Amino acid sequence: MRVAVVGGGISGLVAAYRLRQALGESAELILVERRDRVGGILRTVDIEGDPVDLGAEAFVGRRPEIPELMRELGIEDQLVFPAGKRPLVWSEEAGHRLPERTLMGIPAAPESVAGLVDAQTLDFVATEPSRPLNWTPGADVSVGELVRDRFGEQVVRRSVDPLLGGVYAGLADSIGVRAALPTLAAALDRGAASLTQAVSEALPPPSTTPVFGGIRDGYRVLLEALRAAADVKAETGTAATRLTRTASGWHIDPIGDVDAVILATPAPEAARLLHDVAPFAAALAGGIELASSAVVALALPVDTALPDNSGILVATGEPLRAKAFTLSSRKWPHLAGRDVALVRASFGRYGDDSTQAWSDDDLVTAAVQDLTTVTGADIRPVRAVVQRWPGGLPQYAPGHVSRILELRSATTDLPGLALAGSYLDGVGVPACAATGAKAAALIAAHLG
Ligand SMILES: Cc1cc2nc3c(=O)[nH]c(=O)nc-3n(C[C@H](O)[C@H](O)[C@H](O)COP(=O)(O)OP(=O)(O)OC[C@H]3O[C@@H](n4cnc5c(N)ncnc54)[C@H](O)[C@@H]3O)c2cc1C
């Protein structure tokens, strides 16, 4: 039995690992990866002798996928949690506390955004329940459209955009309510009389469990453990260029014939590979837009006077180039004891790819200048590392959930083919891992 997984990011690696578990040691598993390394958007490098993540650096720890994988793989001692410090929002050229008790920045009460928005906006939020709400059950609109209409522009730009920017590198206007905030869409579908009521119903109960988790020595620990346990033949530096059906399975150029295939690539590549075998599915995948981003990791003298916050998110419209800073040494206790203070500056938003063309020097200069502006500290990096992620994040536009339902149903008559990846059920690492596991289960059932 020969199965190929195309794409060696977390989605593909989890798919390969779950396939190994389901098919046993005799199956031949091939991981086809275009780059010369596995991991995709997960990348750990050493800075001043210690590991630092340049792609994802955390995961939603309240979801089970990553802690479960770490336990299974015997690396649970690597599981770490943030210190619990709050980020700031940089708006109107000043730092503000990130609003509390919000759903992705959407407040359930005006007090949440007091100090961040003006008095007129606070009044607009306070009186929102008295204005009639038009919501058609099953409908989808952009988060921006919904929140602007009910709570005003400032809530969108100063509270919602900074949080959505962190997850999707998108803006409230490019992300749909149903995919990004399913519990909010459900509350609206149930007939909530106002957005205030819908947010209150959708907010999870207060909990002391940390929302996020991380990996002490970086994501590479998980990548290496998955790769070893999956026991795959990794064809790195090899791009799958064409997919066709054979009498008994599939043919992938340049790998050859296989009994089954999992496509775990970003949406545009899935679209290209599906083009000959499922043109409608290919068109649906090809219609998903992407946002590009870049990360500048800075190592600073350990006594740099950074604020005691986990990070600083930048509101839309501020005269800065960076969209967010993670003050990694403040956010993560396991990084606090290092010889340098670590900061990650993030650049790039949907619709503006300009930072991809900047030189490394320009990105580092912008990171240093903007970090100086938002912290008031003297920023003198001892080392800076630039990582670009062109097209790294799919945009979950309004209608995304139905697009994916259609896409899945357009591939059900292709036995032995399954899809995984960040464009399907969520961009976060746990959601990607879940798509890999789901794809592996589908293929195991087909081959079993
Ligand atoms: C800067 C940044 C920060 C992030 N931070 C977080 C975070 O803190 N927490 C979190 O949960 N999520 C985070 N995310 C999101 C998360 O990291 C990604 O959504 C996830 O890693 C994507 O995994 P994937 O395997 O689906 O795709 P990818 O990692 O993109 O992997 C797909 C792989 O397919 C390969 N490929 C493509 N075409 C072909 C082909 N034709 N043949 C062979 N190989 C091919 C690519 O080279 C790539 O390696 C972040 C994303 C970015 C960009």
The ligand as an SDF file (V2000), in Angstrom:
LIG
                    3D

 53 58  0  0  0  0  0  0  0  0999 V2000
    3.2750   34.7130   10.8220 C   0  0  0  0  0  0  0  0  0  0  0  0
    2.2630   33.6900   11.2520 C   0  0  0  0  0  0  0  0  0  0  0  0
    2.0320   33.4690   12.5990 C   0  0  0  0  0  0  0  0  0  0  0  0
    1.1080   32.5210   13.0220 C   0  0  0  0  0  0  0  0  0  0  0  0
    0.9290   32.3110   14.3480 N   0  0  0  0  0  0  0  0  0  0  0  0
    0.0870   31.3430   14.7660 C   0  0  0  0  0  0  0  0  0  0  0  0
   -0.0010   31.0300   16.1450 C   0  0  0  0  0  0  0  0  0  0  0  0
    0.6850   31.6210   16.9880 O   0  0  0  0  0  0  0  0  0  0  0  0
   -0.8620   30.0480   16.5160 N   0  0  0  0  0  0  0  0  0  0  0  0
   -1.5990   29.3440   15.6040 C   0  0  0  0  0  0  0  0  0  0  0  0
   -2.3640   28.4460   16.0100 O   0  0  0  0  0  0  0  0  0  0  0  0
   -1.5080   29.6030   14.2760 N   0  0  0  0  0  0  0  0  0  0  0  0
   -0.6770   30.5640   13.8460 C   0  0  0  0  0  0  0  0  0  0  0  0
   -0.5430   30.8130   12.5040 N   0  0  0  0  0  0  0  0  0  0  0  0
   -1.2890   29.9790   11.5490 C   0  0  0  0  0  0  0  0  0  0  0  0
   -0.6510   28.5960   11.3700 C   0  0  0  0  0  0  0  0  0  0  0  0
    0.7270   28.6570   11.6130 O   0  0  0  0  0  0  0  0  0  0  0  0
   -0.8650   28.0650    9.9530 C   0  0  0  0  0  0  0  0  0  0  0  0
   -2.2120   28.2240    9.5470 O   0  0  0  0  0  0  0  0  0  0  0  0
   -0.4870   26.5930    9.8550 C   0  0  0  0  0  0  0  0  0  0  0  0
    0.8330   26.3820   10.3230 O   0  0  0  0  0  0  0  0  0  0  0  0
   -0.6500   26.1220    8.4200 C   0  0  0  0  0  0  0  0  0  0  0  0
   -0.2770   24.7620    8.3390 O   0  0  0  0  0  0  0  0  0  0  0  0
   -0.5350   23.9410    7.0060 P   0  0  0  0  0  0  0  0  0  0  0  0
    0.1920   22.6560    7.1360 O   0  0  0  0  0  0  0  0  0  0  0  0
   -1.9940   23.8650    6.7190 O   0  0  0  0  0  0  0  0  0  0  0  0
    0.0730   24.8230    5.8350 O   0  0  0  0  0  0  0  0  0  0  0  0
    1.5880   25.2370    5.5540 P   0  0  0  0  0  0  0  0  0  0  0  0
    2.3470   25.3770    6.8010 O   0  0  0  0  0  0  0  0  0  0  0  0
    1.5300   26.3650    4.5990 O   0  0  0  0  0  0  0  0  0  0  0  0
    2.1730   23.9370    4.8260 O   0  0  0  0  0  0  0  0  0  0  0  0
    1.8520   23.6140    3.4990 C   0  0  0  0  0  0  0  0  0  0  0  0
    3.0770   23.0100    2.8510 C   0  0  0  0  0  0  0  0  0  0  0  0
    2.7490   22.5900    1.5300 O   0  0  0  0  0  0  0  0  0  0  0  0
    3.9180   22.7820    0.7290 C   0  0  0  0  0  0  0  0  0  0  0  0
    3.4890   22.7710   -0.6710 N   0  0  0  0  0  0  0  0  0  0  0  0
    2.7130   23.6780   -1.3060 C   0  0  0  0  0  0  0  0  0  0  0  0
    2.5160   23.2880   -2.5760 N   0  0  0  0  0  0  0  0  0  0  0  0
    3.1700   22.1080   -2.7420 C   0  0  0  0  0  0  0  0  0  0  0  0
    3.3120   21.2120   -3.8220 C   0  0  0  0  0  0  0  0  0  0  0  0
    2.7490   21.4320   -5.0230 N   0  0  0  0  0  0  0  0  0  0  0  0
    4.0440   20.0880   -3.6490 N   0  0  0  0  0  0  0  0  0  0  0  0
    4.6410   19.8300   -2.4490 C   0  0  0  0  0  0  0  0  0  0  0  0
    4.5240   20.6750   -1.3770 N   0  0  0  0  0  0  0  0  0  0  0  0
    3.7930   21.7690   -1.5300 C   0  0  0  0  0  0  0  0  0  0  0  0
    4.4540   24.1210    1.2130 C   0  0  0  0  0  0  0  0  0  0  0  0
    5.8150   24.2710    0.8690 O   0  0  0  0  0  0  0  0  0  0  0  0
    4.2390   24.0050    2.7180 C   0  0  0  0  0  0  0  0  0  0  0  0
    5.3650   23.4870    3.3900 O   0  0  0  0  0  0  0  0  0  0  0  0
    0.3780   31.7720   12.0480 C   0  0  0  0  0  0  0  0  0  0  0  0
    0.5920   32.0010   10.6830 C   0  0  0  0  0  0  0  0  0  0  0  0
    1.5180   32.9540   10.2710 C   0  0  0  0  0  0  0  0  0  0  0  0
    1.7470   33.1860    8.8020 C   0  0  0  0  0  0  0  0  0  0  0  0
  1  2  1  0
  2  3  1  0
  2 52  2  0
  3  4  2  0
  4  5  1  0
  4 50  1  0
  5  6  2  0
  6  7  1  0
  6 13  1  0
  7  8  2  0
  7  9  1  0
  9 10  1  0
 10 11  2  0
 10 12  1  0
 12 13  2  0
 13 14  1  0
 14 15  1  0
 14 50  1  0
 15 16  1  0
 16 17  1  0
 16 18  1  0
 18 19  1  0
 18 20  1  0
 20 21  1  0
 20 22  1  0
 22 23  1  0
 23 24  1  0
 24 25  2  0
 24 26  1  0
 24 27  1  0
 27 28  1  0
 28 29  2  0
 28 30  1  0
 28 31  1  0
 31 32  1  0
 32 33  1  0
 33 34  1  0
 33 48  1  0
 34 35  1  0
 35 36  1  0
 35 46  1  0
 36 37  1  0
 36 45  1  0
 37 38  2  0
 38 39  1  0
 39 40  1  0
 39 45  2  0
 40 41  1  0
 40 42  2  0
 42 43  1  0
 43 44  2  0
 44 45  1  0
 46 47  1  0
 46 48  1  0
 48 49  1  0
 50 51  2  0
 51 52  1  0
 52 53  1  0
M  END
$$$$
